[in-house]
Amino acid sequence: MAIFSSAKKDSEKKAAKRVARARMPAHGAAHDIIRAPWFSEKALIATEKGVYAFVVPPRATKADIAGAIQSIYNVKPRAVRIVNLPGKAKALRARRGEGRRAARRKAYVYLNAGDSIQFA
């Protein structure tokens, strides 16, 4: 960087909090969008980094999820990512053949540093 450059140094830049685009759900619809927290070993490790996983319906959008998180937990998410999990074929123990597990959808909600969600 030049001596008289107008660009700021890294130490002079302030970290602005990012906020995901949120669409506030209708009254009482937030709990239909966020069905339950997703508890797995990977999800619990990610909570230390400010990433929380939730079970969401197949038609929920990122904006719907961000608005529901904001209304239920009173925190503004930085970003929302969605994962579609396919159904799996599983062997049945009691009888011959195989059954099918349902397809699921989960959302990873990223929070800004210092924000957290408490599950009671």
Contact map, one row per residue, 1 for C-alpha under 8 A:
111010100000000000000000000000000000000000000000000000000000000000000000000000000000000000000000000000000000000000000000
111110000000000000000000000000000000000000000000000000000000000000000000000000000000000000000000000000000000000000000000
111110000000000000000000000000000000000000000000000000000000000000000000000000000000000000000000000000000000000000000000
011111000000000000000000000000000000000000000000000000000000000000000000000000000000000000000000000000000000000000000000
111111100000000000000000000000000000000000000000000000000000000000000000000000000000000000000000000000000000000000000000
000111110000000000000000000000000000000000000000000000000000000000000000000000000000000000000000000000000000000000000000
100011111000000000000000000000000000000000000000000000000000000000000000000000000000000000000000000000000000000000000000
000001111101100000000000000000000000000000000000000000000000000000000000000000000000000000000000000000000000000000000000
000000111111100000000000000000000000000000000000000000000000000000000000000000000000000000000000000000000000000000000000
000000011111100000000000000000000000000000000000000000000000000000000000000000000000000000000000000000000000000000000000
000000001111110000000000000000000000000000000000000000000000000000000000000000000000000000000000000000000000000000000000
000000011111110000000000000000000000000000000000000000000000000000000000000000000000000000000000000000000000000000000000
000000011111111000000000000000000000000000000000000000000000000000000000000000000000000000000000000000000000000000000000
000000000011111100000000000000000000000000000000000000000000000000000000000000000000000000000000000000000000000000000000
000000000000111110000000000000000000000000000000000000000000000000000000000000000000000000000000000000000000000000000000
000000000000011111000000000000000000000000000000000000000000000000000000000000000000000000000000000000000000000000000000
000000000000001111100000000000000000000000000000000000000000000000000000000001000000000000000000000000000000000100000000
000000000000000111110000000000000000000000000000000000000000000000000000000001100000000000000000000000000000000100000000
000000000000000011111000000000000000000000000000000000000000000000000000000111100000000000000000000000000000000000000000
000000000000000001111100000000000000000000000000000000000000001001000000000111110000000000000000000000000000000000000000
000000000000000000111110000000000000000000000000000000000000011001000000000000000000000000000000000000000000000000000000
000000000000000000011111000000000000000000000000000000000000011111100000000000000000000000000000000000000000000000000000
000000000000000000001111100000000000000000000000000000000000001101110000000000000000000000000000000000000000000000000000
000000000000000000000111110000000000000000000000000000000000000100110010000000000000000000000000000000000000000000000000
000000000000000000000011111111000000000000000000000000000000000100110000000000000000000000000000000000000000000000000000
000000000000000000000001111111000000000000000000000000000000000000000000000000000000000000000000000000000000000000000000
000000000000000000000000111111000000000000000000000000000000000000000000000000000000000000000000000000000000000000000000
000000000000000000000000111111110000000000000000000000000000000000000000000000000000000000000000000000000000000000000000
000000000000000000000000111111111000000000000000000000000000000000000000000000000000000000000000000000000000000000000000
000000000000000000000000111111111100000000000000000000000000000000111011000000000000000000000000000000000000000000000000
000000000000000000000000000111111110000000000000000000000000000000010001000000000000000000000000000000000000000000000000
000000000000000000000000000111111110000000000000000000001000000000000000000000000000000000000000000000000000000000000000
000000000000000000000000000011111110000000000000000000011001000110010000000000000000000000000000000000000000000000000000
000000000000000000000000000001111111100000000000000001111000000010011000000000000000000000000000000000000000000000000000
000000000000000000000000000000111111100000000000000001111000000000000000000000000000000000000000000000000000000000000000
000000000000000000000000000000000111110000000000000001110000000000000000000000000000000000000000000000000000000000000000
000000000000000000000000000000000111111000000000000111100000000000000000000000000000000000000000000000000000000000000000
000000000000000000000000000000000001111100100000000111100000000000000000000000000000000000000000000000000100000000000000
000000000000000000000000000000000000111110110000000010000000000000000000000000000000000000000000000000000000000000000000
000000000000000000000000000000000000011111110000000000000000000000000000000000000000000000000000000000000000000000000000
000000000000000000000000000000000000001111111000000000000000000000000000000000000000000000000000000000000000000000000000
000000000000000000000000000000000000000111111100000000000000000000000000000000000000000000000000000000000000000000000000
000000000000000000000000000000000000011111111110001110000000000000000000000000000000000000000000000000000000000000000000
000000000000000000000000000000000000001111111111000100000000000000000000000000000000000000000000000000000000000000000000
000000000000000000000000000000000000000011111111100000000000000000000000000000000000000000000000000000000000000000000000
000000000000000000000000000000000000000001111111111100000000000000000000000000000000000000000000000000000000000000000000
000000000000000000000000000000000000000000111111111100000000000000000000000000000000000000000000000000000000000000000000
000000000000000000000000000000000000000000011111111000000000000000000000000000000000000000000000000000000000000000000000
000000000000000000000000000000000000000000001111111000000000000000000000000000000000000000000000000000000000000000000000
000000000000000000000000000000000000000000000111111100000000000000000000000000000000000000000000000000000000011110110000
000000000000000000000000000000000000000000100111111110000000000000000000000000000000000000000000000000000001111000000000
000000000000000000000000000000000000110000110110011111000000000000000000000000000000000000000000000000000001110000000000
000000000000000000000000000000000000111000100000001111100000000000000000000000000000000000000000000000000111100000000000
000000000000000000000000000000000111110000000000000111110000000000000000000000000000000000000000000000000111100000000000
000000000000000000000000000000000111110000000000000011111000000000000000000000000000000000000000000000011110000000000000
000000000000000000000000000000001111000000000000000001111101000010000000000000000000000000000000000000001110000000000000
000000000000000000000000000000011110000000000000000000111111000000000000000000000000000000000000000000011000000000000000
000000000000000000000000000000000000000000000000000000011111000000000000000000000000000000000000000000011000000000000000
000000000000000000000000000000000000000000000000000000001111100000000000000000000000000000000000000000000000000000000000
000000000000000000000000000000001000000000000000000000011111110110000000000000000000000000000000000000000000000000000000
000000000000000000000000000000000000000000000000000000000011111110000000000000000000000000000000000000000000000000000000
000000000000000000001100000000000000000000000000000000000001111111000000000000011100000000000000000000000000000000000000
000000000000000000011110000000000000000000000000000000000000111111100000000000000000000000000000000000000000000000000000
000000000000000000000111100000001000000000000000000000000001111111110000000000000000000000000000000000000000000000000000
000000000000000000000100000000001100000000000000000000010001111111111000000000010000000000000000000000000010000000000000
000000000000000000011110000000000000000000000000000000000000011111111100000110110000000000000000000000000000100000000000
000000000000000000000111100001000000000000000000000000000000001111111110000000000000000000000000000000000000000000000000
000000000000000000000011100001101100000000000000000000000000000111111111000000000000000000000000000000000000000000000000
000000000000000000000000000001000100000000000000000000000000000011111111111110000000000000000000000000000000000000000000
000000000000000000000000000000000000000000000000000000000000000001111111111110000000000000000000000000000000000000000000
000000000000000000000001000001000000000000000000000000000000000000111111111000000000000000000000000000000000000000000000
000000000000000000000000000001100000000000000000000000000000000000011111110000000000000000000000000000000000000000000000
000000000000000000000000000000000000000000000000000000000000000000001111111000000000000000000000000000000000000000001000
000000000000000000000000000000000000000000000000000000000000000000001111111100000000000000000000000000000000000000000000
000000000000000000000000000000000000000000000000000000000000000000001110111110000000000000000000000000000000001000111000
000000000000000000110000000000000000000000000000000000000000000001001100011111000000000000000000000000000000001100000000
000000000000000000110000000000000000000000000000000000000000000001001100001111110000000000000000000000000000111100000000
000000000000000011110000000000000000000000000000000000000000000000000000000111110000000000000000000000000000111100000000
000000000000000001110000000000000000000000000000000000000000000001000000000011111000000000000000000000000000111000000000
000000000000000000010000000000000000000000000000000000000000010011000000000011111100000000000000000000000011110000000000
000000000000000000000000000000000000000000000000000000000000010000000000000000111110000000000000000000000011100000000000
000000000000000000000000000000000000000000000000000000000000010000000000000000011111000000000000000000001111000000000000
000000000000000000000000000000000000000000000000000000000000000000000000000000001111100000000000000000001111000000000000
000000000000000000000000000000000000000000000000000000000000000000000000000000000111110000000000000000111100000000000000
000000000000000000000000000000000000000000000000000000000000000000000000000000000011111000000000000000111100000000000000
000000000000000000000000000000000000000000000000000000000000000000000000000000000001111100000000000001110000000000000000
000000000000000000000000000000000000000000000000000000000000000000000000000000000000111110000000000111110000000000000000
000000000000000000000000000000000000000000000000000000000000000000000000000000000000011111000000000111100000000000000000
000000000000000000000000000000000000000000000000000000000000000000000000000000000000001111100000011110000000000000000000
000000000000000000000000000000000000000000000000000000000000000000000000000000000000000111110000011110000000000000000000
000000000000000000000000000000000000000000000000000000000000000000000000000000000000000011111001111000000000000000000000
000000000000000000000000000000000000000000000000000000000000000000000000000000000000000001111111111000000000000000000000
000000000000000000000000000000000000000000000000000000000000000000000000000000000000000000111111000000000000000000000000
000000000000000000000000000000000000000000000000000000000000000000000000000000000000000000011111000000000000000000000000
000000000000000000000000000000000000000000000000000000000000000000000000000000000000000000011111100000000000000000000000
000000000000000000000000000000000000000000000000000000000000000000000000000000000000000000111111110000000000000000000000
000000000000000000000000000000000000000000000000000000000000000000000000000000000000000000110011111000000000000000000000
000000000000000000000000000000000000000000000000000000000000000000000000000000000000000011110001111100000000000000000000
000000000000000000000000000000000000000000000000000000000000000000000000000000000000000011110000111110000000000000000000
000000000000000000000000000000000000000000000000000000000000000000000000000000000000001111000000011111000000000000000000
000000000000000000000000000000000000000000000000000000000000000000000000000000000000001111000000001111100000000000000000
000000000000000000000000000000000000000000000000000000000000000000000000000000000000011100000000000111110000000000000000
000000000000000000000000000000000000000000000000000000000000000000000000000000000001111100000000000011111000000000000000
000000000000000000000000000000000000000000000000000000101100000000000000000000000001111000000000000001111100000000000000
000000000000000000000000000000000000000000000000000000111100000000000000000000000111100000000000000000111110000000000000
000000000000000000000000000000000000010000000000000011110000000000000000000000000111100000000000000000011111000000000000
000000000000000000000000000000000000000000000000000011110000000010000000000000011110000000000000000000001111100000000000
000000000000000000000000000000000000000000000000001111000000000000000000000000011110000000000000000000000111110000000000
000000000000000000000000000000000000000000000000001111000000000001000000000011111000000000000000000000000011111000000000
000000000000000000000000000000000000000000000000011100000000000000000000000011110000000000000000000000000001111100000000
000000000000000000000000000000000000000000000000011000000000000000000000001111100000000000000000000000000000111110110000
000000000000000011000000000000000000000000000000010000000000000000000000000111000000000000000000000000000000011111100000
000000000000000000000000000000000000000000000000010000000000000000000000000000000000000000000000000000000000001111100000
000000000000000000000000000000000000000000000000000000000000000000000000000000000000000000000000000000000000000111110000
000000000000000000000000000000000000000000000000010000000000000000000000001000000000000000000000000000000000001111111000
000000000000000000000000000000000000000000000000010000000000000000000000001000000000000000000000000000000000001001111100
000000000000000000000000000000000000000000000000000000000000000000000000101000000000000000000000000000000000000000111110
000000000000000000000000000000000000000000000000000000000000000000000000000000000000000000000000000000000000000000011111
000000000000000000000000000000000000000000000000000000000000000000000000000000000000000000000000000000000000000000001111
000000000000000000000000000000000000000000000000000000000000000000000000000000000000000000000000000000000000000000000111
